[in-house]
Amino acid sequence: MGHNRAAHEIAVRRTDTRISTEDMRVTVVRYASCFDELLEGAADDNREAR
């Protein structure tokens, strides 16, 4: 969940003017990674339930 923490930090900073477009891009990529990890876990749970 390191991606989540890093992405959250950048998302919180966006209220400041210190965030760049690149920082926001990295945030989206990190949140996407977290989402992928959650989906993989859900798929594994579904396989085990069968």
Secondary structure, DSSP 8 states (H G I E B T S, - for coil): -HHHHHHHHHHHHTTSS---HHHHHHHHHHHHHHHHHHHHHHHHHHHHH-
